[in-house]
């Protein structure tokens, strides 16, 4: 009985990767940006990130233990990664109890109610983030000034983000592009340093955790869109690099939109997916109510991923094409 032939669908070649290994690689890739967040926001970043990670792991365990009563999956690090990504989308002065609510929504609604990892149609961390944005708009849009370990947690000094200044038409008050690339700009924990996020993205590309198709298609689309607007009216619209370096652009393009479960499977599908994320993000940023549109754009395109997978397929091996 031990040697019975096991029939299973393809693929049959195992490359040595595993879910836990890829999750750990993404966590490692986030460490440079996490270090910058800790350096910039001090204890607030530590409280928010640890609360989110602990809560996500705890709630996934409790749901599996008492509701689903299935195999525990917290050892694959996906819940830990969800908590870290959720914290990267939150301000460093967010009260801990709001972070816990976001973790419940991210894990309970965004992930486990669909059956757990591999079944969720939407990115769980973004589900939690958008829920908090709608439920606690004031707390979620109050941005502490990055003052390092001197920063206070709940009583932090606040300031406008670059995207808020853009929305208000205050181009003359925009921070220097070099600061936006390195650090020292207000925003969520994962919006402080484009350089740190790019370092993590290069690591993911080298280790083949992600491919270039989604990040590059998003960034090229945003560059082209912003470039056209700048060419039309340079006094109203900024240069493209401002959009690339501000808000959650780099975080979303590299770490959020590339989620295996919620993104298309084919390279052509990834390019289409990334193109529309870039377009929707820019439409919301320029003409929408919210200064940032990346989270909404990714969630909208998550919903279209099954359609993209259905209609954008590689040619089946052995298929005869009629001329």
Protein Blocks (a to p, Z undefined) as FASTA:
>chain_A
ZZpccdddddfbdghiafklmmmmmmmmmmmmmmmmmmmnommlmmmmmmmmmmmmmmmm
mmmmmmnopacfklnommmmmmmmmmmmpcfkbcfklmmmmmmmmmmmmmmmnnpahiam
bdfklmmmmmmmmmmmmlmmcccddebjmbcfklcccdddfklmmmnopaklpccfklmm
mnopacdfklmbmklmmmmmmmmmmnomacfklmmmmmmmmmmmmmmmmmmommlpccfk
lmmmgcjllmmmmmmmmpmklpcfbfklmmmmmmmmmmmmmmmmmmmmblbfklmmmmmm
mmmmmmmmmmmccddehiacdZZ
